[in-house]
């Protein structure tokens, strides 16, 4: 067989495997019959690759199996990085891993987009490494989060080896970045909260990273962390003991959870443990254990059995020189370091690093919630409710009041008048302290309720997979099938506790909504609401959640009823001492949206501002994510009310928050300028809009790619601004890109407006043939012509020629 023929054969084999990998098992035989025909060697090779793809994962067997594994490096070759893959020109190698090499690359067009291109380091022949590579690409395609690099492109090279292109991340590891800037302890925890948001996003899509470490968390110069390398990630929607790759999932032992080295079940708690190690290292500058890197067995025993060094002792464990360097890089002295990390923060770390999965936080979200509570000075869910604990909280949050009490004691020596006066003040302080104790008790109850809710959600996820063990008839049940079966079990009364049943139904509804199945989600929420009304009439929290979720689902279909549901749900939340901050802030946002949907702009505006006051009262700064979203929503409302100057003032507030949080040149800051440009366009302040949008449009297109709706929204708004100042040909060029995107995408209902603006820009610039072609296409697709942004050919030479 010639080299060219062999290449063609491997390319064909690769393409067939790509098609079959996610195909239902019962459809594979017929596919093989039709595609392979009498080519028995190709059929046998495909069957071997599929069997390997479905085989149990070696890493899930624990360290004993790993010690016996030796990777096959036959045929691995390093590439100089001077060739072209698809649309990408490789520039040079920037890293290597177990399965592939990573190259910097530039897109071969005028976008100047850069990327990190990962390619397999050996021929695509169904090897374990190649299958892991494919699994990583599948996982990345399912993730979309600002703190996870986006998958930009993929394909096969000339040797039929797979490659894929990712958003290029440039920066330092999270620990190096924090140390280089002498970041204080609170800022280090804030940095971890962004990392947790990315990992929680992956968990919500049933992906566990299982190799979280500083080397896989890079921070940009602006302080934006990115979670990298899902090469050993595990899909939780596969049967326990399977990952779909059938190969070693290497991990970094220093950050591995006990279950990873002992062969226990992998879950979200595995990543919680690794994040706990990273947080420990960020705070103390060292790992929680001293590990023998030369003896994997001893290392595994230490991870599974050794208790982490107390965090307040870790800073001084390596001598005075190391201690002083670590304290300096954290801008803190030893006394204040120990005071900061003792108590709540130590308990948070102890919970995250627990040896048993069931003793850890049930989710990354719960872990992050306690970190946020700690930063806000509120009780955390893993703390006790002793008098000393609550008194300490009171003293830290009301330093002025505590100081006044001390002054009262001192003033007692000045005489009877002073005693009487200070006694009155002490009485006032005592009343305040009593009120604080009551409020603290409410917070503790609320924290316990949140923990119960998180546990219920965890139970729901476990039930979904426990009920869906692969069978001969359905070897890989889909997530949707798993959900349907779990719901059926609930409806068959297998879940006996009504409270758990309501929460299960609401969790399932959320999942179906994420699939785009609003009708199914609505039916489940109605079922949960009926169950609450009949069996749990006093369960205010469950009723509120059901009503608010139903209002959200039906807002576009039953706006009046949705508003009534939102009002009742909001009132129940507002009067419930156990409601969490996140639930209450979401209730404010949803009620404002319901008013907005009814066209009651004043009520929507008032509710939005009340929600922002609530956020401030719970420690949210102006640069917090919730506050920025609130300012952005208000700007949209003011724009709809034609209060354009007020809207631009609010846009400026949102922009200041985003720039403080993410940096002036961040993607988030660019999007805020895009939203402000939209307001300027609506106000017909086109010259200002051009100044705002012309620099934003190419940057967003380069960062997000042409398939991202926000990039096309930038094309649309920049094109509209250019048309407004008479630059119709330039506007038409941008609008044509948005129009081409809208042919294959819903584009959030904007396609008729985009098409009308494109036809108008073409007509105004004298491109009559093209303008009429867009008009004919609009009519053929059933898009509205009259009543769009403008009547496309009206008052143009093209219209006069008709």
Protein Blocks (a to p, Z undefined) as FASTA:
>chain_A
ZZklmmmmmmmmmmmmmmmmmgcfklmmmmmmmmnmmmlklmmmmmmmmmmmmpccfkln
ojmlmmmpccdfehiacdehlacehjbccfbdcbdcfkbccddddddbfkopacdddddf
bdcehiaklmmmmmmmmmmmmpccfkbccdfbdcddfkopacddddddddddfklmmmmn
opafklmmmmmmmmmmmmmmmmmnopafklacfklmccdfkopacdehjllgccfkbceh
iahlopacdddfklpcfklmnopacdfklmmmmmmmmmmmmmnopafbdcdfklmklmmm
mmmmpccddfklmmmmnojklmmmmmmmnopafklmmmmmgojlmmmmmmmmpmblklmc
fbfklmmmmmmmmmnopacfkbccbfklmmmmmmmmmmmlmmmmmmmmmmmmnojklmmm
mmmmmmmmmmmmmmmmmmmmmmmmmmmmmmmmmmmmmmmmmmmmmmmcccfklmbacfkl
mmmmmmmmmmnopamblklmmmmmmmmmmmmmmnopaklmmmmmmmmmmmmmmmmmmlmm
lmmmmmmmmmmmmmmmmmmlmmmmmmmmmmmmmmpmkbcfklmmmmmmmmmmmmmmnopa
klmmmmmmmmmmmmmmnopafkbmklmmmmmmmmmmmmmnopaklmmmmmmmmmmmmmmm
nopkbmklmmmmmmmmmmmmmnopaklmmmmmmmmmmmmmmmnopkbmklmmmmmmmmmm
mmmnopamlmmmmmmmmmmmmmmpgklopmmmmmmmmmmmmmmnopamlmmmmmmmmmmn
opafehpabdfkgoiaklmmZZ
